Amino acid sequence: MSANSEPPVDLDALPVASKVDVENVSDDILHALHESWCLDPSAIKVTVEGGEVRLEGAVCSPVDRSIAGATALAEPGVTSVDNDLVVEKNL
């Protein structure tokens, strides 16, 4: 092993969550959406089943729709996002 090499990581020793806490994931996503100045979380419904998240509701622009999807996907435990948000220019 060279001086710059790091020791190997024992992957069996890393903690793994047994299941996703659906209520916490949904709340955490809504909280994160609330932190964004460009989104109105009251117009977005978040449902979670396992690690799969579904976003429903309306946003003002395609960019807002993308931000909401990326925010949901960034939440620990989320494996996929079904982004069913629609863009309504009048919001």
C-alpha positions as a printed NumPy array, in Angstrom:
array([[  0.   ,   0.   ,   0.   ],
       [  1.436,   3.383,  -0.962],
       [  1.574,   6.366,   1.393],
       [ -1.406,   8.03 ,  -0.352],
       [ -3.639,   4.952,  -0.349],
       [ -6.537,   4.713,   2.041],
       [ -7.459,   1.434,   3.716],
       [-10.327,  -0.468,   2.098],
       [-13.833,   0.224,   3.381],
       [-15.704,  -2.698,   4.957],
       [-19.105,  -2.344,   3.247],
       [-20.647,  -4.915,   5.601],
       [-19.937,  -2.577,   8.52 ],
       [-21.9  ,   0.358,   7.056],
       [-25.368,   0.922,   8.542],
       [-28.288,   0.376,   6.191],
       [-31.818,   1.574,   6.886],
       [-34.201,  -1.366,   6.921],
       [-37.085,   0.646,   5.454],
       [-38.057,   4.169,   4.572],
       [-40.165,   6.081,   7.104],
       [-42.857,   7.272,   4.697],
       [-44.223,  10.032,   6.921],
       [-40.792,  11.514,   7.607],
       [-39.807,  11.438,   3.939],
       [-43.012,  13.212,   2.914],
       [-42.606,  15.83 ,   5.668],
       [-38.929,  16.335,   4.828],
       [-39.719,  16.873,   1.14 ],
       [-42.476,  19.388,   1.945],
       [-40.121,  21.197,   4.329],
       [-37.422,  21.343,   1.649],
       [-39.943,  22.651,  -0.887],
       [-41.013,  25.317,   1.616],
       [-37.392,  26.507,   1.819],
       [-37.437,  27.259,  -1.896],
       [-38.615,  30.816,  -2.565],
       [-39.977,  29.867,  -5.979],
       [-42.327,  27.034,  -4.905],
       [-45.61 ,  27.026,  -3.002],
       [-45.645,  23.729,  -1.076],
       [-49.351,  24.152,  -0.3  ],
       [-49.993,  23.593,  -4.033],
       [-47.997,  20.331,  -4.057],
       [-49.158,  16.964,  -2.743],
       [-46.408,  14.479,  -1.838],
       [-47.169,  10.78 ,  -1.494],
       [-44.582,   8.142,  -0.652],
       [-44.718,   4.386,  -1.016],
       [-41.486,   2.692,  -0.025],
       [-38.794,   4.789,  -1.662],
       [-41.064,   5.922,  -4.496],
       [-42.347,   9.507,  -4.337],
       [-45.208,  10.998,  -6.328],
       [-45.596,  14.758,  -6.72 ],
       [-49.016,  16.133,  -7.721],
       [-50.307,  19.671,  -8.003],
       [-49.341,  22.827,  -9.848],
       [-46.275,  25.037, -10.203],
       [-45.593,  28.278, -12.083],
       [-42.935,  27.129, -14.54 ],
       [-41.092,  24.139, -15.98 ],
       [-38.073,  25.181, -13.904],
       [-40.165,  25.01 , -10.715],
       [-41.365,  21.552, -11.753],
       [-37.753,  20.406, -12.206],
       [-36.681,  21.926,  -8.88 ],
       [-39.481,  20.114,  -7.059],
       [-38.543,  16.796,  -8.669],
       [-34.85 ,  17.216,  -7.899],
       [-35.65 ,  18.239,  -4.318],
       [-37.711,  15.096,  -3.799],
       [-35.074,  12.859,  -5.394],
       [-32.373,  14.333,  -3.151],
       [-34.179,  13.172,   0.01 ],
       [-32.429,  10.205,   1.667],
       [-34.329,   6.982,   1.074],
       [-36.009,   8.139,  -2.129],
       [-35.33 ,   5.805,  -5.047],
       [-37.586,   7.344,  -7.701],
       [-39.866,  10.329,  -8.298],
       [-43.044,  10.346, -10.376],
       [-43.321,  14.06 , -11.104],
       [-46.964,  14.669, -12.049],
       [-46.807,  18.409, -11.366],
       [-48.46 ,  20.564, -14.022],
       [-47.323,  24.013, -15.07 ],
       [-49.958,  26.716, -14.627],
       [-48.773,  30.18 , -15.623],
       [-51.482,  31.902, -13.546],
       [-50.252,  30.754, -10.142]])
